[in-house]
Amino acid sequence: EQWWKVGDIVSTIKVDTVQSRGGGAVDFTQAPTVNSIPQTNKPAFQARRSSNFDFSDNTVTKVTGLTEDFDTDNNFASDTFTPTTAGKYCVTITASMQGVTNYDMYNGDLYLFKNGSQHIKIGAQGNASSRTHRYALSQTAIVDMNGSSDYLTMHCYLNNVGSDNGRLVAESISFSAFRIGT
């Protein structure tokens, strides 16, 4: 519904369907769902973790226990994204990191691994006199995928004061990707 006011005249236009130049139509009488929106950027997925993820200090560790919010082509399984369509993908990894009990951290890193090797890394660095209690890390990258054997995983690392383990904080952990082209 849209209205216009010109002088003292107010008009209302009510529309149930809008047709594009190409002949497609959008029905505004139905609430949109993920399946009703045209999905040209697929395969796509988003997975998150609703509980803390604890890991060993000074050890690069694969993030596990992720739960899919959506997965358009069933290409995400066992915390690994293996797209079946070749192309360039926009990939995002995000997490907040802290120590489990000792919150003084020297540095923390979040990694995107491709085919089992580090592809990108986002890190935060403190020092002995200026340590931090939590790092919020996020990275988006464009990654070429071959559509058959290439796969992506999310990993983390923390160097904490002493030997306290690291923690990715619940609800901050997210791993997602969508195809943007060839």
LINFENWO-V840097 format. One record per backbone hydrogen bond with DSSP energy under -1.0 kcal/mol. NH is the residue of the N-H (numbers start at 1). CO is the residue of the C=O. If there is no record, write none. Layout:
{{NH | CO} {NH | CO}}
This chain:
{{2 | 13} {4 | 11} {6 | 9} {9 | 6} {11 | 4} {13 | 2} {18 | 26} {20 | 24} {23 | 20} {26 | 18} {28 | 16} {37 | 33} {45 | 177} {46 | 70} {47 | 175} {48 | 67} {49 | 173} {53 | 168} {55 | 166} {58 | 158} {61 | 156} {63 | 154} {67 | 48} {69 | 46} {70 | 46} {72 | 44} {77 | 80} {80 | 77} {81 | 152} {82 | 75} {87 | 145} {88 | 181} {89 | 143} {90 | 178} {91 | 141} {92 | 176} {93 | 139} {94 | 174} {95 | 137} {97 | 135} {98 | 167} {100 | 165} {105 | 132} {106 | 159} {107 | 159} {108 | 124} {109 | 157} {110 | 122} {111 | 155} {112 | 120} {113 | 153} {114 | 117} {115 | 151} {117 | 114} {119 | 112} {120 | 112} {122 | 110} {124 | 108} {126 | 106} {132 | 105} {135 | 97} {137 | 95} {139 | 93} {141 | 91} {143 | 89} {145 | 87} {152 | 81} {153 | 113} {155 | 111} {156 | 61} {157 | 109} {159 | 107} {161 | 104} {166 | 55} {167 | 98} {168 | 53} {169 | 96} {171 | 49} {172 | 169} {174 | 94} {175 | 47} {176 | 92} {177 | 45} {178 | 90} {179 | 43} {180 | 88} {181 | 88}}
